[in-house]
Amino acid sequence: MSFTPGRYTPSSDLDRASARNLPTRLERAVRGEVDLVQGRAVVQAARTQSVEYVAHSALRAVEGLTDMEAMALQRNPLGDARYKAIVDTATASLAYIVAETGRS
């Protein structure tokens, strides 16, 4: 059996198998298993997209915080350690959120 990307569907194999007069019970079991695997794939794709969205949002937030830190540093150079502590703490919190999203 050859695989052609974009043209293969599990149901086509199931339809061919059905033509061989598989028992209805076996056909239902196979269809159920295929549905389960496809459902899991959809869930994994949704998880991937959610991690991507959260990571993108966190990166934008860190970018904004870094810009704010640079501007504050220009206005008041003596606050360097404080600005760095605040931005580093926020960045660590955002990284934790991204990591938690990936574990869900």
Backbone bond lengths (Angstrom), bond angles and torsions (degrees), N, CA, C in turn:
res aa  C-N    CA-C-N  psi(-1)  N-CA   C-N-CA  omega(-1)  CA-C   N-CA-C  phi
1 M - - - 1.445 - - 1.517 108.56 -
2 S 1.307 117.77 131.79 1.461 121.04 -179.70 1.524 109.60 -99.79
3 F 1.312 115.20 153.01 1.463 121.88 179.97 1.514 108.65 -112.71
4 T 1.315 115.89 122.43 1.455 121.36 176.54 1.519 107.57 -116.63
5 P 1.341 117.79 112.79 1.461 119.81 -178.51 1.521 111.42 -53.65
6 G 1.323 114.80 136.43 1.461 120.27 176.89 1.516 113.27 86.71
7 R 1.320 118.04 -11.99 1.459 119.68 -177.87 1.521 111.95 -114.92
8 Y 1.307 117.50 -18.31 1.452 121.32 -175.98 1.519 110.33 -80.05
9 T 1.291 115.98 134.24 1.456 120.69 171.15 1.515 107.77 -135.53
10 P 1.335 117.40 135.45 1.459 119.63 -179.58 1.525 111.76 -57.84
11 S 1.317 116.59 -32.28 1.456 118.82 -178.01 1.523 111.53 -65.38
12 S 1.358 117.86 -26.75 1.455 119.09 179.00 1.524 110.30 -66.44
13 D 1.347 117.48 -38.80 1.459 120.40 175.41 1.520 110.26 -65.68
14 L 1.317 115.53 -40.41 1.458 119.74 179.68 1.525 110.44 -64.47
15 D 1.322 116.50 -39.53 1.463 119.83 178.22 1.525 111.07 -63.94
16 R 1.332 116.50 -40.27 1.474 119.61 177.30 1.516 110.40 -64.86
17 A 1.331 115.75 -40.59 1.456 119.25 179.18 1.523 110.48 -65.65
18 S 1.328 116.80 -36.66 1.459 121.04 179.02 1.514 111.37 -63.84
19 A 1.314 116.45 -31.10 1.458 120.41 179.29 1.523 110.54 -65.57
20 R 1.322 116.87 -18.77 1.466 121.22 178.68 1.522 111.38 -87.00
21 N 1.308 116.73 13.14 1.472 121.97 177.72 1.526 113.30 62.07
22 L 1.337 115.91 49.46 1.454 119.75 173.67 1.525 108.27 -66.82
23 P 1.296 116.69 148.66 1.465 118.47 175.59 1.530 109.91 -60.34
24 T 1.314 115.50 143.13 1.473 121.10 -178.64 1.520 111.21 -54.79
25 R 1.309 116.88 -39.81 1.459 121.66 -179.05 1.530 110.33 -61.33
26 L 1.328 117.76 -43.55 1.460 122.15 179.23 1.531 110.38 -67.42
27 E 1.306 116.53 -41.72 1.471 120.30 178.85 1.526 110.45 -60.90
28 R 1.343 117.59 -43.14 1.474 121.12 178.04 1.527 110.45 -63.15
29 A 1.324 116.68 -40.81 1.466 120.64 -179.95 1.525 110.71 -63.76
30 V 1.331 116.11 -43.15 1.469 120.08 179.73 1.521 109.85 -65.69
31 R 1.319 117.35 -46.08 1.470 120.07 178.27 1.526 111.22 -59.34
32 G 1.327 116.46 -41.10 1.466 120.58 178.46 1.514 111.83 -62.53
33 E 1.322 116.53 -41.85 1.470 120.90 178.76 1.526 110.83 -65.65
34 V 1.340 116.87 -42.49 1.468 120.94 178.38 1.528 109.45 -62.53
35 D 1.329 117.97 -43.59 1.466 121.13 178.27 1.522 111.13 -61.01
36 L 1.326 116.39 -40.11 1.460 120.87 179.48 1.527 111.38 -63.69
37 V 1.321 116.73 -46.24 1.467 120.96 179.65 1.524 110.47 -63.93
38 Q 1.328 117.11 -43.65 1.467 119.98 178.83 1.526 110.74 -65.10
39 G 1.317 117.66 -37.56 1.463 121.01 177.34 1.516 111.87 -63.24
40 R 1.328 115.82 -41.78 1.471 119.64 177.52 1.523 111.12 -63.44
41 A 1.318 116.25 -37.85 1.467 120.38 178.64 1.526 110.68 -63.46
42 V 1.324 117.14 -40.86 1.468 120.78 178.99 1.527 110.11 -64.38
43 V 1.322 116.78 -41.11 1.470 120.78 178.85 1.527 110.33 -63.55
44 Q 1.329 117.54 -44.07 1.466 120.61 178.98 1.524 111.16 -63.07
45 A 1.320 117.15 -39.67 1.463 120.22 177.65 1.530 110.33 -63.41
46 A 1.321 117.28 -40.38 1.467 120.79 178.55 1.529 110.48 -65.03
47 R 1.321 116.72 -39.61 1.467 120.05 177.26 1.521 110.91 -63.28
48 T 1.315 116.31 -42.33 1.467 121.07 178.21 1.519 110.30 -58.75
49 Q 1.320 116.04 -45.88 1.464 120.03 -179.57 1.521 111.64 -66.24
50 S 1.326 117.54 -35.55 1.465 118.90 179.68 1.528 111.22 -68.86
51 V 1.338 117.09 -39.65 1.471 119.67 177.00 1.524 109.97 -63.87
52 E 1.324 116.30 -42.77 1.465 120.30 178.96 1.533 110.51 -60.23
53 Y 1.317 116.99 -44.68 1.472 121.30 -178.97 1.529 110.95 -63.60
54 V 1.324 116.26 -46.25 1.469 119.89 -178.93 1.531 110.29 -65.94
55 A 1.326 117.32 -41.37 1.464 120.45 179.24 1.525 110.70 -63.63
56 H 1.313 116.48 -42.60 1.471 120.74 178.67 1.527 110.27 -60.80
57 S 1.314 115.71 -45.90 1.460 120.60 179.70 1.529 110.98 -62.65
58 A 1.330 117.10 -41.97 1.464 121.10 179.69 1.528 111.05 -65.37
59 L 1.336 116.45 -41.12 1.467 119.15 178.26 1.519 111.58 -61.83
60 R 1.330 115.96 -41.11 1.475 119.28 178.20 1.525 110.52 -63.98
61 A 1.316 116.90 -39.69 1.463 120.49 178.79 1.527 110.77 -64.51
62 V 1.325 117.11 -44.25 1.474 120.84 178.83 1.524 110.04 -63.44
63 E 1.321 115.95 -39.92 1.463 119.99 177.92 1.536 110.49 -59.72
64 G 1.317 116.46 -45.11 1.464 120.54 178.67 1.522 112.32 -64.64
65 L 1.326 115.62 -41.72 1.463 119.26 178.31 1.527 111.60 -64.40
66 T 1.299 116.56 -39.10 1.467 120.66 178.78 1.520 110.93 -64.97
67 D 1.328 116.05 -41.59 1.469 119.60 175.99 1.525 111.02 -61.78
68 M 1.335 116.46 -43.56 1.465 120.40 179.21 1.524 111.00 -63.41
69 E 1.329 116.08 -39.55 1.466 120.29 178.29 1.530 110.53 -61.95
70 A 1.325 116.69 -43.51 1.465 120.88 179.97 1.529 110.96 -63.31
71 M 1.335 116.88 -41.92 1.475 120.08 179.06 1.521 110.93 -66.30
72 A 1.331 117.26 -42.41 1.466 120.70 179.33 1.529 110.47 -63.75
73 L 1.311 115.38 -37.89 1.463 120.45 179.35 1.525 111.40 -63.96
74 Q 1.336 116.84 -36.43 1.468 120.26 177.63 1.531 110.62 -67.06
75 R 1.333 116.27 -38.31 1.463 119.86 -178.66 1.528 112.17 -75.10
76 N 1.340 114.91 -37.13 1.463 118.64 -177.01 1.530 109.44 -144.58
77 P 1.315 117.00 88.62 1.468 121.43 -176.77 1.536 113.89 -61.62
78 L 1.322 117.20 -23.91 1.464 119.98 -178.14 1.537 112.09 -69.89
79 G 1.331 117.74 -16.08 1.463 120.78 -179.75 1.520 113.88 -87.72
80 D 1.324 116.90 9.78 1.467 121.32 -173.76 1.532 113.07 -50.56
81 A 1.312 118.35 -51.64 1.472 121.48 -177.05 1.529 111.13 -63.41
82 R 1.320 115.86 -39.20 1.471 119.73 -179.98 1.525 111.34 -67.40
83 Y 1.330 116.27 -45.26 1.472 120.03 179.54 1.521 110.59 -60.35
84 K 1.343 113.87 -44.15 1.462 118.99 -179.27 1.523 110.68 -62.04
85 A 1.321 117.53 -42.69 1.470 121.50 -179.82 1.525 110.86 -62.23
86 I 1.323 116.01 -42.58 1.463 119.72 -179.01 1.530 110.90 -65.98
87 V 1.320 116.84 -48.30 1.461 120.62 -178.00 1.529 110.48 -66.86
88 D 1.325 117.53 -40.00 1.469 120.12 178.88 1.527 111.09 -64.51
89 T 1.335 117.50 -39.62 1.466 121.04 178.64 1.527 110.71 -65.12
90 A 1.324 116.06 -45.00 1.463 120.00 178.79 1.528 110.93 -63.98
91 T 1.322 116.09 -41.02 1.464 120.58 179.33 1.521 111.14 -63.03
92 A 1.323 116.84 -41.95 1.471 120.42 178.08 1.530 110.60 -63.43
93 S 1.320 116.93 -39.61 1.465 120.43 177.81 1.525 111.29 -63.88
94 L 1.317 116.47 -41.88 1.466 120.26 178.11 1.529 111.12 -64.94
95 A 1.328 116.67 -40.51 1.463 120.23 178.12 1.530 110.22 -62.67
96 Y 1.313 117.25 -37.89 1.466 121.59 177.25 1.532 110.72 -62.86
97 I 1.311 116.44 -42.89 1.471 120.66 178.99 1.529 110.65 -62.14
98 V 1.319 116.55 -43.51 1.473 120.01 178.11 1.523 109.84 -61.53
99 A 1.337 116.51 -44.84 1.473 120.28 -179.52 1.532 110.77 -62.96
100 E 1.318 117.29 -42.09 1.468 121.20 178.77 1.531 111.34 -64.02
101 T 1.305 116.48 -37.10 1.466 119.72 178.23 1.530 109.97 -62.39
102 G 1.315 116.94 -38.95 1.455 121.16 179.39 1.516 113.34 -69.30
103 R 1.308 117.57 -24.70 1.478 121.05 -178.46 1.525 112.65 -86.44
104 S 1.302 117.04 -18.51 1.477 120.77 -175.43 1.493 111.87 -66.02
